Structures are given as C-alpha cells and as structure tokens.
Amino acid sequence: MTRFSSMFSQLLQLFPRLEFEQAVKKHNAERGAKGFTSWGQFVAMQFCQFGRAHSLREICGGLASCEGKLKHLGIPEAPKKSTLAYANQHRPWELYQTVFGQVLTKCESMASSSGFKKKFRFKNKLASLDSSTIDLCLSMYDWAKFRRTKGAVKLHLLLDHDGYLPSYGVITDGKKSDIAVARGMKFAPGTVLVIDRGYNDYDWFGELTRDGVFFVTRMKDNAVYGVVEERNVPEKRNVMSDKVVFFYRTAAEGQEHFFRRIEVWDEEKQRTLVFLTNHLTFGATTIAAIYKDRWKVELFFDVATQCTSSYVIQFSERAA
C-alpha cells in the first residue's frame, strides 16, 4: 500500500521521537505536567515556524483546523492557548538546547560523510563572523534596549564553511557592538576569519595576529598606513595592486604588525574593492575569493533571524 505523508510530518521525522524523549527525561521537562507533553509543545512551535504563525492564537487555531491528522504527528489534540503559553513559560529551555545539539551533530556528520568538496585548497579552518539585528517591541521587551522607541536583539554568529553550519552564536541586546562580542571569542590558531568593515579594530587585528589567527576583511577608506612592499600582481586577472603595509597608529604604540592591502576590480558592479588581511602568503585572488564566500553567512541570516525572532516572541508571550 502506498503511504502518503504531509511535508510537515516529513520534517518532524528529522527529530526521532526516541531521542527527543531521552532529552525530556534528561532535563525532567515534564515534571508536574498534566496531559500536554513536551513533544506536543515542540510540534506546536514547529507549526509556528513552518506555518508562519504570529501568535499563540494562530498556532492553536491552525492545529485545531487539522485535528484529524494530529494523531499521526504524535499529539492527541490541539492545545489550548493558555496551555501552550504555560508550557512556553515553565518548560526548561535546556531541553531544546539538547535537541538542537542532537540535530547539529547529525548535520555535521552528514556534511562530513556526503563528500562535501571544499572550495579552497588550503587546509585552514575557514569561518565567517557577522551579526544581524532582530526588531522587537520595546514596550513588551524592555530588556531589549536599542533606541528610545524601538527594541531589538542582535544575533552574533560564527559560520563554519565546512558544510556552512553554525559553530557559535551569541544573542545580545541591540546596542551591543559587534567588536565587543568578537573580542570575547577565541579562535584556534590557523583559522581564517572572514569579517566585514564593522569589525575594523587595529588593536584586535594585532591580537589575532599574535594568536596565529588570520583574518580577511574590507579596508576602511580613511585608514592611514605606510607601504613596506609592493608585490607583483597576476596577469590578466582583476587584481590591481598587492601591497604589504603597516598602520602608523599601532606602530606609534610599539605594536607594529604587517598586513596586506589588496585592490580588486569588481567587473559586475564596476567598482574597486580593497581587502585587508594578515595572511602574507595566500594569493591575492584567493584572498578575494575568501571574502566573496562570506556571502554564505548573509544567506544563513535570512533564515536564522526569522526563526530567532519568532521564537523570542512566542516563548515570551503570555495568555491574555
């Protein structure tokens, strides 16, 4: 007999029920629960994401409209709005941290066993660091300070380019600067870190260099520097110049480090891009290609910020 399964049911199959129940038992998530299981809460919140629901009322109403199919998803009936609100308020968040870890481990295993071909020949770990601001209602979330009449949180994310999976994330209030969070992160020696101009901090660049961590970023237009060496550029390529430089500011403080300033012509947008890196041996075209691959973190944010925003709202909402 041919078996048909809804898309939502297929997505839930990515979360084996046995593993989920083991996580529930580990965190004692259903202590004092009366009928409404953690799995039911999880299914409801997944429905929130995939159904683009914006309130508890939409979640419960949407699930109630497909009442006959809910048993196939492992829940007997659609929850009441107050029941779901109570579960969101009192169930331990550590349960979903464990579930996330289970899924991430599987994704990493699949990425490593799928024959994923690295885009670059070098063996260094390549990662992108970036942040994205998620708007929130200030009157409802007074802790999410951003502007006088506007609230927001900021998601700071480190994306591993081996499989393009997140390896570290921090959620702060919207006012937290990118460089302040970056300074608190530690990277393994040999890592190539791709960052945008929002992370330009010469003292931090010096710390990364001393720790054996490489970076690739865009150089600021007003940077004051001195040229130590001008290198030959490859013929018939879009590289316009390749220079070894130092910054007068750090040199005056006795912390002189040498960097590379690489100019590349962007034919598509008819503009010149200026890159800065502390890696003195990679080819200029490789440096440009590394920065171009940073776009993967922007694509990741398109999905991640939507999910984070919705979960922050839904898990904080209370029954009217």
QUIRAKA-V647313 format. One record per pair of residues at least 12 apart in sequence whose C-alpha atoms are under 10 Angstrom apart, sorted by the first residue. I is the first residue (numbers start at 1). J is the second residue. D is the distance in Angstrom with one decimal. If there is no record, write none. Layout:
BEGIN
{{I | J | D} {I | J | D}}
END
This chain:
BEGIN
{{5 | 72 | 9.4} {6 | 69 | 9.5} {6 | 72 | 10.0} {6 | 73 | 10.0} {7 | 50 | 9.9} {8 | 43 | 9.5} {8 | 46 | 8.7} {8 | 47 | 7.9} {8 | 50 | 7.8} {8 | 51 | 9.4} {8 | 73 | 8.8} {9 | 43 | 9.7} {9 | 69 | 9.7} {9 | 70 | 9.7} {9 | 72 | 8.0} {9 | 73 | 6.4} {9 | 74 | 9.9} {10 | 73 | 9.8} {11 | 46 | 9.2} {11 | 50 | 9.6} {12 | 42 | 9.6} {12 | 43 | 7.8} {12 | 46 | 8.4} {12 | 47 | 10.0} {12 | 73 | 7.9} {13 | 73 | 9.5} {14 | 103 | 7.8} {14 | 106 | 9.5} {15 | 99 | 8.1} {15 | 100 | 9.7} {15 | 102 | 8.5} {15 | 103 | 7.3} {16 | 99 | 10.0} {16 | 102 | 9.8} {16 | 103 | 9.7} {17 | 39 | 8.2} {17 | 74 | 9.0} {19 | 98 | 9.9} {19 | 99 | 8.2} {19 | 102 | 8.1} {20 | 38 | 9.0} {20 | 39 | 7.7} {20 | 42 | 9.7} {20 | 95 | 8.7} {20 | 96 | 9.2} {20 | 98 | 8.8} {20 | 99 | 6.7} {20 | 102 | 8.9} {21 | 38 | 8.6} {21 | 39 | 8.0} {21 | 95 | 9.9} {21 | 99 | 9.9} {22 | 95 | 9.8} {22 | 98 | 9.9} {22 | 99 | 9.8} {23 | 94 | 9.1} {23 | 95 | 6.1} {23 | 96 | 8.4} {23 | 97 | 9.5} {23 | 98 | 6.5} {23 | 99 | 7.0} {23 | 102 | 9.4} {24 | 37 | 9.5} {24 | 38 | 7.2} {24 | 39 | 8.7} {24 | 91 | 10.0} {24 | 92 | 9.4} {24 | 94 | 9.5} {24 | 95 | 6.3} {24 | 96 | 9.1} {24 | 98 | 9.2} {24 | 99 | 9.3} {25 | 95 | 9.2} {26 | 94 | 9.7} {26 | 95 | 8.1} {26 | 98 | 9.3} {27 | 91 | 9.5} {27 | 92 | 7.4} {27 | 93 | 9.3} {27 | 94 | 7.1} {27 | 95 | 6.1} {27 | 96 | 9.9} {27 | 98 | 9.1} {28 | 91 | 9.3} {28 | 92 | 8.5} {28 | 95 | 8.8} {29 | 87 | 9.9} {29 | 90 | 9.0} {29 | 91 | 5.9} {29 | 92 | 6.0} {29 | 93 | 9.0} {29 | 94 | 8.9} {29 | 95 | 7.0} {30 | 87 | 9.5} {30 | 90 | 9.8} {30 | 91 | 7.4} {30 | 92 | 9.1} {31 | 91 | 8.9} {33 | 87 | 8.8} {33 | 91 | 9.3} {34 | 83 | 9.9} {35 | 76 | 9.8} {35 | 79 | 9.9} {35 | 83 | 9.9} {36 | 75 | 8.6} {36 | 76 | 9.4} {36 | 77 | 9.4} {36 | 78 | 9.7} {36 | 79 | 7.5} {36 | 80 | 9.7} {36 | 83 | 7.6} {36 | 84 | 8.4} {36 | 87 | 8.2} {37 | 74 | 9.8} {37 | 75 | 8.2} {37 | 87 | 9.0} {38 | 87 | 8.1} {38 | 88 | 9.8} {38 | 91 | 7.9} {38 | 92 | 9.9} {38 | 95 | 9.0} {38 | 96 | 9.9} {39 | 73 | 9.4} {39 | 74 | 7.6} {39 | 75 | 7.6} {40 | 70 | 9.7} {40 | 73 | 8.8} {40 | 74 | 7.4} {40 | 75 | 5.6} {40 | 76 | 8.7} {40 | 77 | 8.9} {40 | 78 | 8.5} {40 | 79 | 8.0} {40 | 84 | 9.1} {40 | 87 | 9.9} {41 | 75 | 9.3} {41 | 78 | 10.0} {41 | 79 | 8.4} {41 | 83 | 9.3} {41 | 84 | 6.7} {41 | 85 | 9.7} {41 | 87 | 7.1} {41 | 88 | 7.8} {41 | 91 | 9.3} {42 | 88 | 9.8} {42 | 96 | 8.7} {43 | 63 | 9.5} {43 | 70 | 9.6} {43 | 73 | 7.7} {43 | 74 | 8.6} {43 | 75 | 8.2} {44 | 56 | 9.3} {44 | 59 | 6.6} {44 | 60 | 7.6} {44 | 62 | 9.4} {44 | 63 | 7.5} {44 | 75 | 9.6} {44 | 78 | 8.3} {44 | 79 | 8.2} {44 | 84 | 8.2} {45 | 59 | 7.7} {45 | 60 | 10.0} {45 | 84 | 9.2} {45 | 88 | 9.4} {45 | 310 | 9.4} {45 | 311 | 8.0} {45 | 314 | 8.1} {45 | 315 | 9.0} {46 | 59 | 9.5} {46 | 311 | 9.8} {47 | 59 | 6.8} {47 | 60 | 9.4} {47 | 62 | 8.3} {47 | 63 | 7.8} {48 | 60 | 9.2} {48 | 62 | 8.9} {48 | 63 | 9.6} {48 | 307 | 9.6} {48 | 310 | 8.1} {48 | 311 | 8.8} {48 | 314 | 8.5} {49 | 306 | 8.7} {49 | 307 | 6.8} {49 | 308 | 9.9} {49 | 310 | 7.3} {49 | 311 | 8.3} {50 | 307 | 9.6} {51 | 63 | 9.9} {52 | 306 | 9.6} {52 | 307 | 9.7} {52 | 310 | 8.7} {53 | 310 | 8.6} {53 | 314 | 9.4} {54 | 310 | 7.4} {54 | 313 | 8.4} {54 | 314 | 7.9} {55 | 81 | 9.5} {55 | 310 | 9.2} {55 | 313 | 8.3} {55 | 314 | 6.8} {55 | 317 | 8.1} {56 | 79 | 10.0} {56 | 80 | 9.0} {56 | 81 | 5.9} {56 | 82 | 8.7} {56 | 84 | 7.5} {56 | 85 | 7.4} {56 | 313 | 9.8} {56 | 314 | 7.0} {56 | 315 | 9.6} {56 | 317 | 7.7} {56 | 318 | 8.7} {56 | 319 | 8.1} {56 | 320 | 10.0} {57 | 80 | 8.7} {57 | 81 | 6.2} {57 | 82 | 9.5} {57 | 84 | 9.8} {57 | 319 | 9.3} {58 | 81 | 9.2} {59 | 78 | 9.0} {59 | 79 | 9.0} {59 | 80 | 9.6} {59 | 81 | 8.3} {59 | 84 | 9.3} {59 | 314 | 9.8} {60 | 77 | 9.9} {60 | 78 | 6.1} {60 | 79 | 6.1} {60 | 80 | 6.4} {60 | 81 | 6.2} {60 | 82 | 9.9} {60 | 83 | 9.9} {60 | 84 | 8.3} {61 | 78 | 8.0} {61 | 79 | 9.1} {61 | 80 | 8.9} {61 | 81 | 8.9} {62 | 78 | 8.6} {63 | 77 | 8.2} {63 | 78 | 5.4} {63 | 79 | 8.1} {64 | 77 | 7.4} {64 | 78 | 5.1} {64 | 79 | 8.1} {64 | 80 | 9.4} {65 | 78 | 8.7} {66 | 78 | 8.7} {80 | 319 | 9.9} {81 | 318 | 9.1} {81 | 319 | 6.6} {81 | 320 | 8.9} {82 | 318 | 7.8} {82 | 319 | 5.3} {82 | 320 | 8.1} {83 | 319 | 8.6} {84 | 314 | 9.7} {84 | 315 | 9.4} {84 | 317 | 9.8} {84 | 318 | 9.1} {84 | 319 | 8.6} {85 | 314 | 8.4} {85 | 315 | 7.6} {85 | 316 | 8.4} {85 | 317 | 6.7} {85 | 318 | 5.5} {85 | 319 | 5.7} {85 | 320 | 9.4} {86 | 315 | 9.6} {86 | 317 | 9.5} {86 | 318 | 7.6} {86 | 319 | 7.9} {87 | 315 | 8.8} {88 | 314 | 7.8} {88 | 315 | 5.1} {88 | 316 | 7.3} {88 | 317 | 8.1} {88 | 318 | 8.6} {89 | 314 | 9.8} {89 | 315 | 6.6} {89 | 316 | 7.0} {89 | 317 | 8.2} {89 | 318 | 7.8} {90 | 315 | 9.7} {91 | 315 | 10.0} {93 | 315 | 9.6} {104 | 165 | 8.2} {104 | 166 | 8.7} {104 | 167 | 9.3} {107 | 163 | 8.5} {107 | 165 | 8.0} {108 | 162 | 8.7} {108 | 163 | 7.3} {108 | 164 | 9.5} {108 | 165 | 7.6} {108 | 166 | 9.9} {109 | 163 | 9.8} {110 | 163 | 8.9} {111 | 162 | 7.7} {111 | 163 | 5.4} {111 | 164 | 8.9} {111 | 165 | 9.0} {112 | 162 | 8.2} {112 | 163 | 7.6} {114 | 163 | 9.7} {116 | 162 | 7.9} {116 | 163 | 7.0} {117 | 162 | 8.8} {117 | 163 | 9.1} {118 | 161 | 8.4} {118 | 162 | 7.0} {118 | 163 | 8.7} {119 | 161 | 9.1} {119 | 162 | 9.3} {119 | 289 | 9.5} {119 | 290 | 9.3} {119 | 293 | 9.1} {120 | 286 | 8.1} {120 | 289 | 8.8} {120 | 290 | 8.3} {121 | 286 | 9.6} {122 | 282 | 9.0} {122 | 286 | 9.8} {123 | 190 | 9.1} {123 | 191 | 9.4} {124 | 188 | 10.0} {124 | 189 | 9.1} {124 | 190 | 5.8} {124 | 191 | 5.7} {124 | 192 | 6.5} {124 | 213 | 10.0} {124 | 214 | 9.4} {125 | 160 | 7.8} {125 | 161 | 7.9} {125 | 162 | 7.9} {125 | 187 | 9.8} {125 | 188 | 8.6} {125 | 189 | 9.2} {125 | 190 | 7.0} {125 | 191 | 4.8} {125 | 192 | 6.0} {125 | 193 | 8.4} {125 | 214 | 10.0} {126 | 159 | 8.6} {126 | 160 | 6.4} {126 | 161 | 5.7} {126 | 162 | 7.5} {126 | 164 | 9.9} {126 | 190 | 9.1} {126 | 191 | 6.0} {126 | 192 | 4.8} {126 | 193 | 6.2} {126 | 194 | 7.6} {126 | 214 | 9.5} {126 | 215 | 9.5} {126 | 290 | 8.5} {126 | 293 | 9.8} {126 | 294 | 9.8} {127 | 157 | 10.0} {127 | 158 | 6.5} {127 | 159 | 5.4} {127 | 160 | 4.6} {127 | 161 | 5.5} {127 | 162 | 8.4} {127 | 164 | 8.7} {127 | 165 | 9.7} {127 | 166 | 9.2} {127 | 167 | 8.9} {127 | 187 | 9.7} {127 | 191 | 7.4} {127 | 192 | 6.3} {127 | 193 | 5.2} {127 | 194 | 6.2} {127 | 195 | 9.0} {127 | 215 | 9.5} {127 | 290 | 9.7} {127 | 293 | 9.7} {127 | 294 | 8.3} {127 | 297 | 9.2} {128 | 157 | 8.0} {128 | 158 | 5.6} {128 | 159 | 5.1} {128 | 160 | 6.8} {128 | 161 | 7.5} {128 | 164 | 9.5} {128 | 166 | 9.4} {128 | 192 | 8.5} {128 | 193 | 5.7} {128 | 194 | 4.6} {128 | 195 | 6.1} {128 | 196 | 9.2} {128 | 215 | 9.6} {128 | 216 | 9.5} {128 | 290 | 9.7} {128 | 291 | 9.0} {128 | 293 | 8.6} {128 | 294 | 5.9} {128 | 295 | 8.9} {128 | 296 | 8.3} {128 | 297 | 6.6} {128 | 298 | 9.7} {129 | 156 | 7.4} {129 | 157 | 5.8} {129 | 158 | 4.6} {129 | 159 | 6.5} {129 | 160 | 9.1} {129 | 166 | 10.0} {129 | 168 | 9.4} {129 | 169 | 9.6} {129 | 178 | 9.4} {129 | 182 | 8.2} {129 | 193 | 7.0} {129 | 194 | 6.3} {129 | 195 | 5.5} {129 | 196 | 8.2} {129 | 199 | 9.2} {129 | 294 | 8.5} {129 | 297 | 7.8} {130 | 155 | 8.4} {130 | 156 | 5.9} {130 | 157 | 5.7} {130 | 158 | 6.8} {130 | 159 | 8.4} {130 | 169 | 9.9} {130 | 178 | 7.8} {130 | 182 | 9.2} {130 | 194 | 8.7} {130 | 195 | 6.6} {130 | 196 | 7.4} {130 | 198 | 8.8} {130 | 199 | 8.8} {130 | 294 | 9.1} {130 | 297 | 7.2} {130 | 298 | 8.2} {130 | 301 | 9.2} {131 | 154 | 6.6} {131 | 155 | 5.3} {131 | 156 | 4.2} {131 | 157 | 6.0} {131 | 158 | 8.8} {131 | 169 | 9.4} {131 | 170 | 9.2} {131 | 171 | 9.4} {131 | 177 | 9.5} {131 | 178 | 6.9} {131 | 181 | 9.8} {131 | 196 | 10.0} {131 | 198 | 9.6} {131 | 297 | 9.2} {131 | 298 | 9.1} {131 | 301 | 8.4} {131 | 305 | 9.8} {132 | 153 | 8.5} {132 | 154 | 5.6} {132 | 155 | 5.3} {132 | 156 | 6.7} {132 | 157 | 8.4} {132 | 171 | 9.7} {132 | 174 | 9.2} {132 | 178 | 9.7} {132 | 298 | 8.9} {132 | 301 | 7.0} {132 | 302 | 9.4} {132 | 304 | 9.3} {132 | 305 | 7.1} {133 | 146 | 9.7} {133 | 151 | 10.0} {133 | 152 | 6.5} {133 | 153 | 5.9} {133 | 154 | 4.4} {133 | 155 | 6.4} {133 | 156 | 8.9} {133 | 171 | 9.7} {133 | 172 | 9.6} {133 | 173 | 9.0} {133 | 174 | 6.4} {133 | 175 | 9.5} {133 | 301 | 9.9} {133 | 305 | 7.9} {133 | 309 | 9.6} {134 | 151 | 8.7} {134 | 152 | 5.4} {134 | 153 | 5.3} {134 | 154 | 6.0} {134 | 155 | 7.5} {134 | 171 | 10.0} {134 | 173 | 9.5} {134 | 174 | 7.8} {134 | 305 | 6.5} {134 | 306 | 8.2} {134 | 308 | 8.1} {134 | 309 | 6.2} {134 | 310 | 9.8} {134 | 312 | 9.9} {135 | 150 | 7.6} {135 | 151 | 6.1} {135 | 152 | 4.3} {135 | 153 | 6.7} {135 | 154 | 8.7} {135 | 174 | 8.4} {135 | 305 | 9.7} {135 | 309 | 7.6} {136 | 150 | 7.1} {136 | 151 | 4.8} {136 | 152 | 4.8} {136 | 153 | 7.2} {136 | 174 | 9.5} {136 | 309 | 7.8} {136 | 310 | 10.0} {136 | 312 | 8.9} {136 | 313 | 8.1} {137 | 149 | 8.5} {137 | 150 | 6.3} {137 | 151 | 5.4} {137 | 152 | 7.5} {137 | 313 | 9.4} {138 | 150 | 5.2} {138 | 151 | 4.2} {138 | 152 | 7.6} {139 | 151 | 8.0} {140 | 313 | 9.5} {140 | 316 | 9.2} {140 | 317 | 9.2} {141 | 153 | 9.8} {141 | 312 | 9.8} {141 | 313 | 9.2} {141 | 316 | 8.8} {143 | 172 | 10.0} {143 | 173 | 7.4} {143 | 174 | 9.8} {144 | 172 | 8.1} {144 | 173 | 4.9} {144 | 174 | 6.5} {144 | 175 | 8.5} {145 | 172 | 9.5} {145 | 173 | 5.8} {145 | 174 | 6.0} {145 | 175 | 6.4} {145 | 176 | 9.2} {146 | 173 | 6.9} {146 | 174 | 4.8} {146 | 175 | 5.1} {146 | 176 | 8.7} {147 | 174 | 8.5} {147 | 175 | 8.2} {150 | 174 | 9.6} {151 | 173 | 8.3} {151 | 174 | 7.2} {151 | 175 | 9.4} {152 | 172 | 8.9} {152 | 173 | 6.2} {152 | 174 | 4.8} {152 | 175 | 8.2} {152 | 309 | 9.4} {153 | 171 | 6.6} {153 | 172 | 5.6} {153 | 173 | 4.4} {153 | 174 | 4.4} {153 | 175 | 8.0} {153 | 176 | 8.8} {153 | 308 | 9.6} {153 | 309 | 8.6} {153 | 312 | 9.4} {154 | 170 | 8.1} {154 | 171 | 5.6} {154 | 172 | 5.2} {154 | 173 | 5.8} {154 | 174 | 4.9} {154 | 175 | 7.9} {154 | 176 | 7.5} {154 | 177 | 9.2} {154 | 178 | 9.1} {154 | 305 | 9.1} {154 | 308 | 10.0} {155 | 169 | 7.0} {155 | 170 | 5.9} {155 | 171 | 4.6} {155 | 172 | 6.7} {155 | 173 | 8.8} {155 | 174 | 8.7} {155 | 178 | 9.7} {155 | 301 | 9.0} {155 | 304 | 8.9} {155 | 305 | 7.6} {155 | 308 | 8.4} {155 | 309 | 9.9} {156 | 168 | 8.3} {156 | 169 | 5.6} {156 | 170 | 5.0} {156 | 171 | 6.2} {156 | 172 | 7.9} {156 | 176 | 9.9} {156 | 177 | 9.9} {156 | 178 | 7.5} {156 | 181 | 7.6} {156 | 182 | 8.5} {157 | 169 | 4.5} {157 | 170 | 6.6} {157 | 171 | 8.7} {157 | 182 | 9.8} {157 | 297 | 8.3} {157 | 300 | 9.6} {157 | 301 | 8.8} {157 | 304 | 9.7} {158 | 170 | 9.0} {158 | 182 | 9.7} {158 | 185 | 9.7} {158 | 193 | 9.2} {158 | 194 | 9.6} {158 | 195 | 10.0} {158 | 297 | 8.3} {159 | 193 | 9.7} {159 | 194 | 9.7} {159 | 294 | 9.1} {159 | 296 | 8.4} {159 | 297 | 6.4} {159 | 300 | 8.6} {160 | 193 | 9.7} {160 | 296 | 9.9} {160 | 297 | 9.2} {161 | 293 | 8.6} {161 | 294 | 8.9} {161 | 296 | 8.2} {161 | 297 | 9.0} {164 | 296 | 7.3} {164 | 297 | 8.1} {164 | 300 | 8.4} {165 | 296 | 10.0} {165 | 297 | 9.4} {165 | 300 | 8.8} {166 | 297 | 9.1} {166 | 300 | 8.9} {168 | 185 | 9.2} {171 | 308 | 9.4} {177 | 198 | 9.0} {177 | 199 | 9.1} {178 | 198 | 7.0} {178 | 199 | 6.5} {178 | 200 | 9.9} {179 | 198 | 7.5} {179 | 199 | 5.4} {179 | 200 | 7.9} {179 | 201 | 7.6} {179 | 204 | 8.5} {180 | 199 | 9.2} {182 | 199 | 8.0} {182 | 204 | 8.9} {183 | 199 | 9.8} {183 | 201 | 9.9} {183 | 204 | 7.1} {183 | 207 | 9.2} {183 | 208 | 9.6} {186 | 208 | 9.3} {186 | 211 | 9.4} {186 | 213 | 9.5} {187 | 208 | 8.6} {187 | 211 | 8.4} {187 | 212 | 9.1} {187 | 213 | 6.9} {187 | 214 | 9.7} {188 | 211 | 8.3} {188 | 212 | 8.1} {188 | 213 | 7.0} {189 | 208 | 8.9} {189 | 209 | 9.4} {189 | 210 | 9.6} {189 | 211 | 6.3} {189 | 212 | 4.8} {189 | 213 | 5.1} {189 | 214 | 8.2} {190 | 209 | 10.0} {190 | 211 | 8.8} {190 | 212 | 5.8} {190 | 213 | 5.2} {190 | 214 | 6.5} {190 | 215 | 9.9} {191 | 208 | 9.8} {191 | 212 | 7.9} {191 | 213 | 5.3} {191 | 214 | 6.0} {191 | 215 | 8.1} {192 | 212 | 9.6} {192 | 213 | 6.4} {192 | 214 | 4.6} {192 | 215 | 5.3} {192 | 216 | 7.3} {192 | 277 | 9.7} {192 | 278 | 9.8} {192 | 279 | 8.7} {192 | 290 | 8.9} {193 | 208 | 9.6} {193 | 213 | 7.5} {193 | 214 | 6.0} {193 | 215 | 4.5} {193 | 216 | 6.3} {193 | 217 | 8.5} {193 | 277 | 9.7} {193 | 290 | 9.4} {193 | 291 | 9.5} {193 | 294 | 9.6} {194 | 214 | 8.7} {194 | 215 | 5.7} {194 | 216 | 4.9} {194 | 217 | 6.0} {194 | 218 | 9.5} {194 | 277 | 9.4} {194 | 287 | 9.9} {194 | 290 | 7.4} {194 | 291 | 6.3} {194 | 292 | 9.4} {194 | 293 | 8.6} {194 | 294 | 6.4} {194 | 297 | 10.0} {195 | 215 | 7.3} {195 | 216 | 6.4} {195 | 217 | 5.1} {195 | 218 | 7.8} {195 | 291 | 7.9} {195 | 294 | 7.6} {196 | 216 | 8.3} {196 | 217 | 5.3} {196 | 218 | 6.0} {196 | 219 | 8.8} {196 | 275 | 9.9} {196 | 291 | 8.7} {196 | 294 | 8.7} {197 | 216 | 10.0} {197 | 217 | 6.4} {197 | 218 | 5.4} {197 | 219 | 6.7} {197 | 220 | 6.8} {197 | 275 | 9.8} {197 | 276 | 9.8} {198 | 217 | 9.3} {198 | 218 | 9.2} {198 | 220 | 9.5} {199 | 217 | 8.4} {199 | 218 | 9.5} {200 | 217 | 8.0} {200 | 218 | 8.4} {200 | 219 | 7.8} {200 | 220 | 7.8} {200 | 276 | 9.8} {202 | 247 | 8.2} {202 | 249 | 8.4} {202 | 250 | 7.1} {202 | 255 | 9.8} {202 | 257 | 9.6} {203 | 249 | 9.6} {203 | 250 | 7.3} {203 | 255 | 8.5} {205 | 257 | 8.9} {205 | 259 | 9.5} {205 | 277 | 9.1} {205 | 278 | 8.1} {206 | 250 | 8.5} {206 | 255 | 7.4} {206 | 256 | 8.1} {206 | 257 | 6.7} {206 | 258 | 9.4} {206 | 259 | 9.9} {206 | 278 | 9.1} {207 | 255 | 9.8} {208 | 278 | 8.9} {209 | 257 | 7.9} {209 | 258 | 9.4} {209 | 259 | 9.6} {209 | 277 | 9.9} {209 | 278 | 6.9} {209 | 279 | 9.0} {210 | 257 | 9.2} {212 | 278 | 9.7} {212 | 279 | 9.9} {213 | 278 | 8.7} {213 | 279 | 9.0} {214 | 277 | 7.2} {214 | 278 | 5.9} {214 | 279 | 5.9} {214 | 280 | 9.6} {215 | 276 | 8.1} {215 | 277 | 5.5} {215 | 278 | 6.2} {215 | 279 | 7.3} {215 | 287 | 9.7} {215 | 290 | 9.9} {215 | 291 | 9.7} {216 | 260 | 9.7} {216 | 275 | 7.0} {216 | 276 | 5.9} {216 | 277 | 4.7} {216 | 278 | 7.5} {216 | 279 | 8.1} {216 | 287 | 7.0} {216 | 288 | 8.7} {216 | 290 | 7.5} {216 | 291 | 6.5} {216 | 294 | 9.7} {217 | 274 | 8.7} {217 | 275 | 5.7} {217 | 276 | 5.3} {217 | 277 | 6.5} {217 | 278 | 9.8} {217 | 287 | 9.2} {217 | 288 | 9.5} {217 | 290 | 9.4} {217 | 291 | 6.9} {217 | 294 | 9.7} {218 | 261 | 9.3} {218 | 262 | 9.5} {218 | 273 | 7.5} {218 | 274 | 5.9} {218 | 275 | 4.5} {218 | 276 | 5.7} {218 | 277 | 8.6} {218 | 288 | 9.9} {218 | 291 | 8.4} {219 | 261 | 7.8} {219 | 262 | 9.1} {219 | 263 | 9.8} {219 | 273 | 8.6} {219 | 274 | 5.7} {219 | 275 | 5.4} {219 | 276 | 5.4} {219 | 277 | 8.9} {220 | 274 | 8.2} {220 | 275 | 9.0} {220 | 276 | 9.0} {221 | 274 | 8.7} {223 | 247 | 7.9} {223 | 248 | 9.4} {223 | 249 | 9.7} {224 | 245 | 10.0} {224 | 246 | 8.8} {224 | 247 | 6.2} {224 | 248 | 6.6} {224 | 249 | 7.9} {225 | 245 | 6.4} {225 | 246 | 5.5} {225 | 247 | 4.3} {225 | 248 | 5.7} {225 | 249 | 8.3} {225 | 250 | 9.9} {225 | 251 | 9.8} {225 | 259 | 10.0} {225 | 261 | 9.8} {226 | 243 | 9.8} {226 | 244 | 8.7} {226 | 245 | 5.5} {226 | 246 | 5.4} {226 | 247 | 6.3} {226 | 248 | 6.9} {226 | 258 | 9.9} {227 | 243 | 6.7} {227 | 244 | 6.1} {227 | 245 | 4.5} {227 | 246 | 6.7} {227 | 247 | 9.0} {227 | 258 | 9.5} {227 | 259 | 9.7} {227 | 260 | 9.4} {227 | 261 | 9.1} {228 | 243 | 7.4} {228 | 244 | 5.4} {228 | 245 | 5.3} {228 | 246 | 7.3} {228 | 258 | 8.4} {228 | 259 | 9.5} {228 | 260 | 9.7} {229 | 242 | 8.6} {229 | 243 | 5.6} {229 | 244 | 5.0} {229 | 245 | 7.1} {229 | 260 | 9.3} {230 | 242 | 6.1} {230 | 243 | 4.5} {230 | 244 | 6.4} {230 | 245 | 8.9} {230 | 260 | 9.6} {230 | 261 | 9.6} {231 | 243 | 5.8} {231 | 244 | 7.7} {231 | 260 | 9.9} {231 | 262 | 9.9} {231 | 284 | 9.9} {233 | 262 | 9.6} {233 | 283 | 9.2} {233 | 284 | 7.7} {233 | 285 | 9.4} {234 | 283 | 9.1} {234 | 284 | 8.3} {234 | 285 | 8.6} {237 | 264 | 9.0} {237 | 265 | 9.0} {237 | 284 | 10.0} {237 | 285 | 8.2} {238 | 263 | 8.7} {238 | 264 | 5.6} {238 | 265 | 5.3} {238 | 266 | 7.5} {238 | 267 | 8.1} {238 | 272 | 9.7} {238 | 284 | 9.7} {238 | 285 | 8.1} {238 | 288 | 9.8} {239 | 262 | 7.5} {239 | 263 | 6.1} {239 | 264 | 4.5} {239 | 265 | 6.4} {239 | 266 | 9.4} {239 | 272 | 9.7} {239 | 273 | 9.7} {239 | 284 | 7.0} {239 | 285 | 7.0} {239 | 288 | 8.8} {240 | 262 | 7.6} {240 | 263 | 5.3} {240 | 264 | 5.5} {240 | 265 | 6.8} {240 | 272 | 8.8} {240 | 273 | 9.7} {240 | 274 | 9.7} {240 | 284 | 9.7} {241 | 261 | 7.9} {241 | 262 | 5.7} {241 | 263 | 5.1} {241 | 264 | 7.4} {241 | 265 | 9.8} {241 | 274 | 9.3} {241 | 284 | 8.8} {242 | 260 | 6.9} {242 | 261 | 5.9} {242 | 262 | 4.6} {242 | 263 | 6.6} {242 | 264 | 9.1} {242 | 274 | 9.8} {242 | 275 | 9.6} {242 | 283 | 9.5} {242 | 284 | 7.0} {243 | 259 | 8.3} {243 | 260 | 5.5} {243 | 261 | 5.2} {243 | 262 | 6.4} {243 | 263 | 8.9} {243 | 276 | 9.8} {243 | 280 | 9.8} {244 | 258 | 6.5} {244 | 259 | 5.6} {244 | 260 | 4.5} {244 | 261 | 6.3} {244 | 262 | 8.8} {244 | 276 | 9.8} {244 | 277 | 9.6} {244 | 278 | 9.3} {244 | 280 | 7.9} {245 | 257 | 8.5} {245 | 258 | 5.7} {245 | 259 | 5.3} {245 | 260 | 5.8} {245 | 261 | 6.7} {245 | 276 | 9.5} {245 | 278 | 9.8} {246 | 258 | 5.0} {246 | 259 | 6.1} {246 | 260 | 8.4} {246 | 261 | 9.5} {247 | 259 | 8.6} {257 | 278 | 8.4} {258 | 277 | 9.2} {258 | 278 | 6.8} {258 | 279 | 9.2} {258 | 280 | 8.4} {259 | 276 | 6.9} {259 | 277 | 5.7} {259 | 278 | 4.6} {259 | 279 | 7.2} {259 | 280 | 7.1} {260 | 275 | 7.9} {260 | 276 | 5.6} {260 | 277 | 5.3} {260 | 278 | 6.1} {260 | 279 | 7.3} {260 | 280 | 6.6} {260 | 281 | 9.7} {260 | 284 | 9.2} {260 | 287 | 9.9} {261 | 274 | 6.8} {261 | 275 | 5.8} {261 | 276 | 4.9} {261 | 277 | 7.0} {261 | 278 | 9.2} {261 | 284 | 9.4} {262 | 274 | 5.6} {262 | 275 | 5.1} {262 | 276 | 6.5} {262 | 277 | 8.4} {262 | 284 | 6.7} {262 | 285 | 9.2} {262 | 287 | 8.3} {262 | 288 | 8.3} {263 | 275 | 6.4} {263 | 276 | 9.1} {263 | 284 | 8.7} {263 | 288 | 9.0} {264 | 284 | 8.6} {264 | 285 | 8.4} {264 | 287 | 9.9} {264 | 288 | 7.4} {273 | 288 | 8.9} {274 | 288 | 9.2} {275 | 287 | 7.8} {275 | 288 | 7.3} {275 | 291 | 8.2} {276 | 288 | 9.8}}
END
